Amino acid sequence: MKKSALCIAMVAAVALAFTAWAKEDKTEQQLRLELDLVDGSCVIGTPGIKSVPVQTSYAKMDIPLKQILTLKMGEDHETASLDLQNGDKLKGVINLEPIKLETVFGKVAIGTEYIKDIRVMPGGPVMPPGEGPLSFGGINWTPWRTMFEVQGDKLVSLPKARPGFNYGHGGNGRGATLRANIGSKDWKDYSVEFEFGMRGVDPAFNPHGLPLDYRSGNIVFHVADAKESWNETGESLYNLGFAGDGSWNLTCGYNFRCAVQSGHGNPISDGSRTLAEGKDLKHDPKTGNKIRIDVRGTHIQIWVDGEKIVDVRDEKMREAIGGQTLDHGGIGFNRGFESMGWIRNFSAKRL
């Protein structure tokens, strides 16, 4: 086949693929857009568009929003770079009228000349809220080890041990902890999004003399089991851990516990593995970081501030280890030792 004919065939195939993509689901979920504007503002709302027209060097396409992760505008506000859900990347010229959004403060229309980045966020059915005394972001949370409270638009850890809990390194655990929907079989194939802030140590609650700028935090998901006391068997989950120096890792473990009656000592588990790790993440204790975690089947994807840092398949997810499987379960947060922190704009949707 001649080169020109081959190119025409490839363009036709790409066009047909995107046409099929657009028609494959007539009952697509309602999506949300998060727009970062050139003046530093951020606007979130339900869009009045369902696709983005893109003219690349080889084809003209109309790409459904549901297939887009992020769209970054060029300096000319006409060209754009797109990251797609399937991992593909595209560059081309877009021709969009002002984007209409339904927001919490009413209807708005924002021209592309004011837009820096666009993120497409899932808006499918909400996840079951579960049981717990603290309601936030549509979820009922159980606070462990320390106290928590809702302060304005944030859920904040407090520098005070939970009454009745044997707090401390020689006790049954340290670190502010939240859990929701532990072991729930309904929590599968979901996406969670939130802003995650890591503050330093409050001098009023520093029994072990940590540096006041010490920061550490963990986000846990597919929480198949968990216990408030680190001396009880049960902690079985995926763990995304952040350190103050910018390093991070994604691990999972089964039935972690300190195999002593009280205090931190003889830490063991029935199995663990590291799935991903990295460094040089920038943490801002004031503004926090925007986190998104998608789990669909064995596929785990994680974004921090719009940048994908994890894209792995854990084929052992459904394998029973120590009587636990990690293919289900809710969400939670830990703070390292006495490091304080907060979450904001939490949402959880079924994929």
C-alpha positions as a Markdown table, in Angstrom:
| # | Residue | x | y | z |
|---|---|---|---|---|
| 1 | Met | 0.0 | 0.0 | 0.0 |
| 2 | Lys | 1.3 | 3.5 | -0.9 |
| 3 | Lys | 2.2 | 5.8 | 2.0 |
| 4 | Ser | -0.6 | 8.3 | 1.2 |
| 5 | Ala | -3.2 | 5.6 | 1.1 |
| 6 | Leu | -1.9 | 4.2 | 4.4 |
| 7 | Cys | -2.2 | 7.6 | 6.0 |
| 8 | Ile | -5.7 | 8.0 | 4.7 |
| 9 | Ala | -6.6 | 4.6 | 6.1 |
| 10 | Met | -5.1 | 5.4 | 9.5 |
| 11 | Val | -7.0 | 8.7 | 9.7 |
| 12 | Ala | -10.2 | 7.0 | 8.8 |
| 13 | Ala | -9.6 | 4.3 | 11.4 |
| 14 | Val | -8.9 | 6.9 | 14.1 |
| 15 | Ala | -12.0 | 8.9 | 13.2 |
| 16 | Leu | -14.1 | 5.7 | 13.3 |
| 17 | Ala | -12.6 | 4.8 | 16.7 |
| 18 | Phe | -13.6 | 8.1 | 18.2 |
| 19 | Thr | -17.0 | 8.0 | 16.6 |
| 20 | Ala | -17.6 | 4.5 | 18.2 |
| 21 | Trp | -16.2 | 5.8 | 21.5 |
| 22 | Ala | -18.8 | 8.6 | 21.5 |
| 23 | Lys | -21.7 | 6.2 | 20.8 |
| 24 | Glu | -20.7 | 3.3 | 23.0 |
| 25 | Asp | -22.6 | 4.6 | 26.1 |
| 26 | Lys | -25.9 | 6.5 | 25.7 |
| 27 | Thr | -26.4 | 6.6 | 29.4 |
| 28 | Glu | -23.1 | 8.1 | 30.3 |
| 29 | Gln | -22.6 | 9.4 | 33.8 |
| 30 | Gln | -22.8 | 13.1 | 34.6 |
| 31 | Leu | -19.3 | 14.6 | 34.8 |
| 32 | Arg | -17.9 | 17.7 | 36.4 |
| 33 | Leu | -15.2 | 20.0 | 35.2 |
| 34 | Glu | -12.6 | 21.7 | 37.3 |
| 35 | Leu | -11.2 | 24.8 | 35.6 |
| 36 | Asp | -7.9 | 26.4 | 36.7 |
| 37 | Leu | -8.0 | 30.0 | 35.5 |
| 38 | Val | -5.1 | 32.2 | 34.5 |
| 39 | Asp | -5.7 | 34.5 | 37.5 |
| 40 | Gly | -5.2 | 31.6 | 39.9 |
| 41 | Ser | -8.9 | 31.0 | 40.5 |
| 42 | Cys | -10.5 | 27.6 | 40.4 |
| 43 | Val | -14.1 | 26.9 | 39.2 |
| 44 | Ile | -15.9 | 23.6 | 39.5 |
| 45 | Gly | -19.2 | 22.7 | 37.9 |
| 46 | Thr | -21.4 | 20.6 | 35.7 |
| 47 | Pro | -20.6 | 21.3 | 32.1 |
| 48 | Gly | -23.0 | 22.2 | 29.3 |
| 49 | Ile | -20.8 | 20.4 | 26.7 |
| 50 | Lys | -20.3 | 16.7 | 26.2 |
| 51 | Ser | -17.2 | 16.7 | 23.9 |
| 52 | Val | -14.2 | 18.7 | 22.8 |
| 53 | Pro | -13.5 | 19.3 | 19.1 |
| 54 | Val | -9.8 | 18.8 | 18.4 |
| 55 | Gln | -7.9 | 19.3 | 15.1 |
| 56 | Thr | -4.6 | 17.4 | 15.1 |
| 57 | Ser | -2.1 | 17.2 | 12.4 |
| 58 | Tyr | -3.7 | 14.1 | 11.0 |
| 59 | Ala | -7.4 | 14.2 | 11.8 |
| 60 | Lys | -10.3 | 16.2 | 13.1 |
| 61 | Met | -11.9 | 14.6 | 16.2 |
| 62 | Asp | -14.8 | 15.2 | 18.6 |
| 63 | Ile | -13.6 | 13.7 | 21.8 |
| 64 | Pro | -16.1 | 12.8 | 24.5 |
| 65 | Leu | -15.5 | 14.4 | 27.9 |
| 66 | Lys | -15.7 | 11.0 | 29.6 |
| 67 | Gln | -12.5 | 9.9 | 27.7 |
| 68 | Ile | -10.5 | 13.0 | 28.9 |
| 69 | Leu | -8.5 | 13.3 | 32.1 |
| 70 | Thr | -6.9 | 16.7 | 31.6 |
| 71 | Leu | -6.7 | 19.4 | 29.0 |
| 72 | Lys | -3.9 | 22.0 | 29.2 |
| 73 | Met | -4.2 | 25.1 | 27.2 |
| 74 | Gly | -1.3 | 26.5 | 25.3 |
| 75 | Glu | -0.1 | 30.1 | 25.7 |
| 76 | Asp | -2.0 | 31.1 | 22.5 |
| 77 | His | -5.3 | 29.7 | 24.1 |
| 78 | Glu | -6.0 | 27.8 | 20.9 |
| 79 | Thr | -3.7 | 24.8 | 21.0 |
| 80 | Ala | -4.0 | 22.3 | 23.8 |
| 81 | Ser | -2.5 | 19.1 | 25.2 |
| 82 | Leu | -4.9 | 16.3 | 26.2 |
| 83 | Asp | -4.3 | 13.3 | 28.5 |
| 84 | Leu | -6.9 | 10.6 | 27.8 |
| 85 | Gln | -8.3 | 8.0 | 30.1 |
| 86 | Asn | -6.7 | 5.2 | 28.2 |
| 87 | Gly | -3.2 | 6.7 | 28.5 |
| 88 | Asp | -3.0 | 8.3 | 25.1 |
| 89 | Lys | -1.9 | 11.9 | 24.6 |
| 90 | Leu | -3.0 | 14.3 | 22.0 |
| 91 | Lys | -2.0 | 17.8 | 20.8 |
| 92 | Gly | -4.1 | 20.0 | 18.6 |
| 93 | Val | -6.2 | 23.1 | 18.1 |
| 94 | Ile | -9.5 | 23.3 | 19.9 |
| 95 | Asn | -12.4 | 25.4 | 18.9 |
| 96 | Leu | -14.6 | 25.9 | 21.9 |
| 97 | Glu | -17.2 | 28.5 | 22.7 |
| 98 | Pro | -17.2 | 29.8 | 26.3 |
| 99 | Ile | -17.7 | 26.8 | 28.5 |
| 100 | Lys | -21.0 | 26.9 | 30.4 |
| 101 | Leu | -21.0 | 25.5 | 33.9 |
| 102 | Glu | -23.6 | 24.9 | 36.6 |
| 103 | Thr | -21.8 | 25.8 | 39.8 |
| 104 | Val | -22.7 | 26.3 | 43.5 |
| 105 | Phe | -22.9 | 30.0 | 42.8 |
| 106 | Gly | -25.0 | 29.8 | 39.7 |
| 107 | Lys | -24.5 | 29.5 | 35.9 |
| 108 | Val | -21.3 | 30.8 | 34.4 |
| 109 | Ala | -19.7 | 30.9 | 30.9 |
| 110 | Ile | -15.9 | 31.0 | 30.8 |
| 111 | Gly | -14.0 | 31.7 | 27.6 |
| 112 | Thr | -10.9 | 29.6 | 26.8 |
| 113 | Glu | -8.7 | 32.7 | 26.9 |
| 114 | Tyr | -9.3 | 32.7 | 30.7 |
| 115 | Ile | -8.6 | 29.0 | 31.2 |
| 116 | Lys | -5.2 | 27.4 | 32.0 |
| 117 | Asp | -6.1 | 23.8 | 32.7 |
| 118 | Ile | -9.3 | 21.7 | 32.6 |
| 119 | Arg | -9.7 | 18.5 | 34.7 |
| 120 | Val | -12.6 | 16.1 | 34.0 |
| 121 | Met | -13.9 | 14.5 | 37.2 |
| 122 | Pro | -16.3 | 11.6 | 37.6 |
| 123 | Gly | -19.8 | 12.4 | 38.6 |
| 124 | Gly | -21.4 | 9.0 | 38.8 |
| 125 | Pro | -23.6 | 7.6 | 41.5 |
| 126 | Val | -22.4 | 8.4 | 45.0 |
| 127 | Met | -21.0 | 5.7 | 47.2 |
| 128 | Pro | -22.8 | 4.4 | 50.3 |
| 129 | Pro | -22.1 | 6.8 | 53.2 |
| 130 | Gly | -21.7 | 4.0 | 55.8 |
| 131 | Glu | -22.0 | 4.5 | 59.6 |
| 132 | Gly | -20.0 | 6.8 | 61.7 |
| 133 | Pro | -20.5 | 9.8 | 64.0 |
| 134 | Leu | -18.8 | 12.4 | 61.9 |
| 135 | Ser | -20.4 | 13.4 | 58.6 |
| 136 | Phe | -18.4 | 15.1 | 55.9 |
| 137 | Gly | -18.3 | 15.0 | 52.1 |
| 138 | Gly | -21.3 | 12.7 | 51.9 |
| 139 | Ile | -19.5 | 10.1 | 54.0 |
| 140 | Asn | -19.9 | 9.1 | 57.7 |
| 141 | Trp | -16.5 | 8.9 | 59.3 |
| 142 | Thr | -15.2 | 7.2 | 62.4 |
| 143 | Pro | -12.5 | 9.2 | 64.2 |
| 144 | Trp | -9.8 | 7.1 | 65.9 |
| 145 | Arg | -7.0 | 7.9 | 68.3 |
| 146 | Thr | -7.4 | 11.7 | 68.3 |
| 147 | Met | -10.3 | 14.1 | 68.1 |
| 148 | Phe | -11.6 | 15.6 | 64.8 |
| 149 | Glu | -14.0 | 18.4 | 63.9 |
| 150 | Val | -15.4 | 20.1 | 60.8 |
| 151 | Gln | -14.1 | 23.6 | 60.6 |
| 152 | Gly | -15.8 | 25.5 | 57.7 |
| 153 | Asp | -15.0 | 23.5 | 54.5 |
| 154 | Lys | -12.4 | 21.3 | 56.2 |
| 155 | Leu | -12.4 | 18.2 | 58.3 |
| 156 | Val | -9.5 | 18.8 | 60.7 |
| 157 | Ser | -7.6 | 16.6 | 63.2 |
| 158 | Leu | -7.3 | 18.1 | 66.7 |
| 159 | Pro | -4.3 | 18.0 | 69.0 |
| 160 | Lys | -6.1 | 15.9 | 71.6 |
| 161 | Ala | -6.3 | 12.2 | 72.3 |
| 162 | Arg | -9.7 | 10.6 | 71.9 |
| 163 | Pro | -11.2 | 10.1 | 75.4 |
| 164 | Gly | -11.0 | 6.5 | 76.4 |
| 165 | Phe | -8.2 | 5.5 | 74.0 |
| 166 | Asn | -4.8 | 4.5 | 75.4 |
| 167 | Tyr | -2.9 | 6.9 | 73.2 |
| 168 | Gly | 0.9 | 6.8 | 72.9 |
| 169 | His | 4.0 | 5.0 | 71.7 |
| 170 | Gly | 3.7 | 2.8 | 74.8 |
| 171 | Gly | 0.0 | 2.5 | 74.4 |
| 172 | Asn | -2.2 | 1.3 | 71.6 |
| 173 | Gly | -1.4 | 3.7 | 68.8 |
| 174 | Arg | -0.3 | 7.2 | 67.7 |
| 175 | Gly | -1.5 | 9.5 | 64.9 |
| 176 | Ala | -4.9 | 11.0 | 64.0 |
| 177 | Thr | -6.9 | 8.4 | 62.1 |
| 178 | Leu | -10.2 | 8.4 | 60.1 |
| 179 | Arg | -12.0 | 5.4 | 58.7 |
| 180 | Ala | -15.2 | 4.9 | 56.7 |
| 181 | Asn | -16.9 | 1.8 | 55.3 |
| 182 | Ile | -14.4 | -0.7 | 56.6 |
| 183 | Gly | -14.9 | -4.0 | 54.8 |
| 184 | Ser | -17.9 | -2.8 | 52.8 |
| 185 | Lys | -18.5 | -5.1 | 49.8 |
| 186 | Asp | -20.4 | -2.1 | 48.2 |
| 187 | Trp | -17.1 | -0.2 | 48.0 |
| 188 | Lys | -15.6 | -1.5 | 44.7 |
| 189 | Asp | -14.7 | 0.3 | 41.5 |
| 190 | Tyr | -14.8 | 3.8 | 42.8 |
| 191 | Ser | -13.1 | 7.2 | 42.5 |
| 192 | Val | -12.3 | 9.5 | 45.4 |
| 193 | Glu | -11.2 | 13.1 | 45.1 |
| 194 | Phe | -10.2 | 15.6 | 47.8 |
| 195 | Glu | -7.6 | 18.1 | 48.9 |
| 196 | Phe | -5.1 | 16.8 | 51.4 |
| 197 | Gly | -3.2 | 19.1 | 53.8 |
| 198 | Met | -0.3 | 18.1 | 56.0 |
| 199 | Arg | 0.4 | 20.5 | 58.9 |
| 200 | Gly | 3.1 | 20.4 | 61.4 |
| 201 | Val | 3.0 | 19.3 | 65.0 |
| 202 | Asp | 0.9 | 21.3 | 67.5 |
| 203 | Pro | 3.1 | 22.3 | 70.4 |
| 204 | Ala | 0.2 | 21.6 | 72.7 |
| 205 | Phe | 0.2 | 17.9 | 71.7 |
| 206 | Asn | 3.8 | 16.8 | 71.3 |
| 207 | Pro | 4.4 | 14.1 | 74.0 |
| 208 | His | 7.5 | 12.7 | 72.2 |
| 209 | Gly | 9.2 | 16.0 | 71.3 |
| 210 | Leu | 8.9 | 15.8 | 67.5 |
| 211 | Pro | 10.2 | 18.8 | 65.4 |
| 212 | Leu | 7.3 | 21.2 | 65.0 |
| 213 | Asp | 7.7 | 21.1 | 61.2 |
| 214 | Tyr | 7.4 | 17.3 | 61.1 |
| 215 | Arg | 4.8 | 16.3 | 58.5 |
| 216 | Ser | 3.6 | 12.9 | 57.4 |
| 217 | Gly | 0.3 | 11.5 | 56.1 |
| 218 | Asn | -1.3 | 8.4 | 54.6 |
| 219 | Ile | -4.4 | 7.8 | 52.5 |
| 220 | Val | -5.8 | 4.3 | 52.7 |
| 221 | Phe | -8.3 | 2.7 | 50.3 |
| 222 | His | -9.9 | -0.7 | 49.8 |
| 223 | Val | -9.9 | -1.0 | 53.5 |
| 224 | Ala | -10.9 | -4.6 | 53.9 |
| 225 | Asp | -10.3 | -4.5 | 57.7 |
| 226 | Ala | -8.9 | -2.1 | 60.3 |
| 227 | Lys | -8.5 | -1.7 | 64.0 |
| 228 | Glu | -8.0 | 1.4 | 66.1 |
| 229 | Ser | -5.3 | -0.4 | 68.3 |
| 230 | Trp | -2.1 | -1.3 | 66.5 |
| 231 | Asn | -1.9 | -4.2 | 68.9 |
| 232 | Glu | -5.0 | -5.9 | 67.3 |
| 233 | Thr | -4.8 | -8.0 | 64.2 |
| 234 | Gly | -6.7 | -6.6 | 61.2 |
| 235 | Glu | -5.1 | -3.7 | 59.3 |
| 236 | Ser | -5.6 | -4.9 | 55.7 |
| 237 | Leu | -5.6 | -2.2 | 53.0 |
| 238 | Tyr | -3.8 | -0.2 | 50.3 |
| 239 | Asn | -1.7 | 2.7 | 51.7 |
| 240 | Leu | -0.5 | 5.8 | 49.9 |
| 241 | Gly | 2.1 | 7.3 | 52.2 |
| 242 | Phe | 3.5 | 10.9 | 51.9 |
| 243 | Ala | 6.6 | 12.2 | 53.8 |
| 244 | Gly | 7.5 | 15.8 | 54.4 |
| 245 | Asp | 10.6 | 15.5 | 52.2 |
| 246 | Gly | 8.4 | 14.8 | 49.1 |
| 247 | Ser | 9.0 | 11.0 | 49.0 |
| 248 | Trp | 6.0 | 8.7 | 48.7 |
| 249 | Asn | 5.0 | 5.1 | 48.2 |
| 250 | Leu | 2.0 | 2.9 | 47.5 |
| 251 | Thr | 2.0 | -0.3 | 49.4 |
| 252 | Cys | -0.6 | -2.9 | 50.6 |
| 253 | Gly | -0.6 | -5.1 | 53.6 |
| 254 | Tyr | -2.6 | -7.9 | 55.3 |
| 255 | Asn | -3.3 | -8.2 | 59.0 |
| 256 | Phe | -0.7 | -5.8 | 60.2 |
| 257 | Arg | -0.3 | -5.5 | 64.0 |
| 258 | Cys | 2.3 | -5.0 | 66.7 |
| 259 | Ala | 2.4 | -8.5 | 68.3 |
| 260 | Val | 2.8 | -7.3 | 71.8 |
| 261 | Gln | 0.0 | -6.6 | 74.4 |
| 262 | Ser | 0.6 | -2.8 | 74.4 |
| 263 | Gly | 3.0 | -0.4 | 72.8 |
| 264 | His | 4.8 | -0.4 | 69.4 |
| 265 | Gly | 6.9 | -3.5 | 69.1 |
| 266 | Asn | 7.4 | -6.7 | 67.1 |
| 267 | Pro | 5.5 | -5.3 | 64.0 |
| 268 | Ile | 4.4 | -8.2 | 61.8 |
| 269 | Ser | 1.8 | -8.9 | 59.0 |
| 270 | Asp | 0.7 | -11.8 | 57.0 |
| 271 | Gly | 2.0 | -10.2 | 53.8 |
| 272 | Ser | 2.8 | -7.0 | 52.1 |
| 273 | Arg | 4.1 | -5.6 | 48.8 |
| 274 | Thr | 5.2 | -2.3 | 47.3 |
| 275 | Leu | 3.4 | -1.3 | 44.1 |
| 276 | Ala | 5.0 | 2.1 | 43.4 |
| 277 | Glu | 7.2 | 4.8 | 44.9 |
| 278 | Gly | 8.7 | 8.2 | 44.0 |
| 279 | Lys | 10.0 | 11.5 | 45.4 |
| 280 | Asp | 10.0 | 15.2 | 44.9 |
| 281 | Leu | 6.3 | 15.8 | 45.5 |
| 282 | Lys | 5.8 | 19.4 | 46.7 |
| 283 | His | 3.5 | 19.7 | 49.8 |
| 284 | Asp | 1.9 | 23.0 | 50.8 |
| 285 | Pro | 0.5 | 22.9 | 54.4 |
| 286 | Lys | -1.7 | 25.9 | 53.6 |
| 287 | Thr | -3.3 | 25.0 | 50.3 |
| 288 | Gly | -2.7 | 21.2 | 50.4 |
| 289 | Asn | -2.6 | 18.9 | 47.4 |
| 290 | Lys | -5.4 | 17.7 | 45.1 |
| 291 | Ile | -5.6 | 14.0 | 45.1 |
| 292 | Arg | -7.6 | 11.6 | 42.9 |
| 293 | Ile | -7.6 | 7.8 | 43.3 |
| 294 | Asp | -9.4 | 5.6 | 40.9 |
| 295 | Val | -9.8 | 1.8 | 41.5 |
| 296 | Arg | -11.5 | -0.2 | 38.8 |
| 297 | Gly | -11.0 | -4.0 | 39.1 |
| 298 | Thr | -7.3 | -4.5 | 39.7 |
| 299 | His | -6.4 | -1.2 | 38.0 |
| 300 | Ile | -5.2 | 1.5 | 40.4 |
| 301 | Gln | -4.6 | 5.1 | 39.1 |
| 302 | Ile | -3.6 | 8.0 | 41.3 |
| 303 | Trp | -3.1 | 11.7 | 40.5 |
| 304 | Val | -1.5 | 14.5 | 42.6 |
| 305 | Asp | -2.3 | 18.0 | 41.4 |
| 306 | Gly | -3.4 | 16.7 | 38.0 |
| 307 | Glu | -0.2 | 14.7 | 37.4 |
| 308 | Lys | -0.6 | 10.9 | 37.3 |
| 309 | Ile | 1.9 | 9.3 | 39.7 |
| 310 | Val | 0.5 | 5.7 | 39.8 |
| 311 | Asp | -0.9 | 3.5 | 37.0 |
| 312 | Val | -0.6 | -0.1 | 38.1 |
| 313 | Arg | -2.5 | -3.4 | 38.0 |
| 314 | Asp | -2.3 | -5.4 | 41.1 |
| 315 | Glu | -3.1 | -8.9 | 40.0 |
| 316 | Lys | -2.9 | -10.2 | 43.5 |
| 317 | Met | -5.8 | -7.9 | 44.6 |
| 318 | Arg | -8.3 | -10.8 | 44.7 |
| 319 | Glu | -5.9 | -13.3 | 46.2 |
| 320 | Ala | -6.6 | -14.3 | 49.9 |
| 321 | Ile | -3.7 | -13.7 | 52.2 |
| 322 | Gly | -4.1 | -14.3 | 55.9 |
| 323 | Gly | -7.9 | -14.7 | 55.2 |
| 324 | Gln | -8.1 | -11.2 | 53.7 |
| 325 | Thr | -8.7 | -10.0 | 50.1 |
| 326 | Leu | -8.2 | -6.4 | 49.1 |
| 327 | Asp | -10.7 | -6.2 | 46.3 |
| 328 | His | -13.2 | -4.2 | 48.4 |
| 329 | Gly | -13.5 | -1.8 | 51.3 |
| 330 | Gly | -13.8 | 1.9 | 52.1 |
| 331 | Ile | -11.4 | 4.8 | 52.6 |
| 332 | Gly | -9.4 | 6.4 | 55.3 |
| 333 | Phe | -6.7 | 8.8 | 56.4 |
| 334 | Asn | -3.8 | 8.5 | 58.9 |
| 335 | Arg | -1.4 | 11.2 | 60.2 |
| 336 | Gly | 2.1 | 10.2 | 61.1 |
| 337 | Phe | 2.6 | 10.3 | 64.8 |
| 338 | Glu | 1.5 | 13.7 | 66.1 |
| 339 | Ser | 1.5 | 15.5 | 62.7 |
| 340 | Met | -1.8 | 17.3 | 62.2 |
| 341 | Gly | -3.8 | 17.7 | 59.0 |
| 342 | Trp | -7.0 | 18.3 | 57.1 |
| 343 | Ile | -9.1 | 17.2 | 54.1 |
| 344 | Arg | -11.4 | 19.4 | 52.0 |
| 345 | Asn | -13.7 | 19.0 | 49.0 |
| 346 | Phe | -14.1 | 15.2 | 49.5 |
| 347 | Ser | -16.2 | 13.3 | 47.0 |
| 348 | Ala | -16.6 | 9.6 | 46.3 |
| 349 | Lys | -18.2 | 8.2 | 43.1 |
| 350 | Arg | -18.9 | 4.8 | 41.7 |
| 351 | Leu | -17.0 | 4.0 | 38.5 |
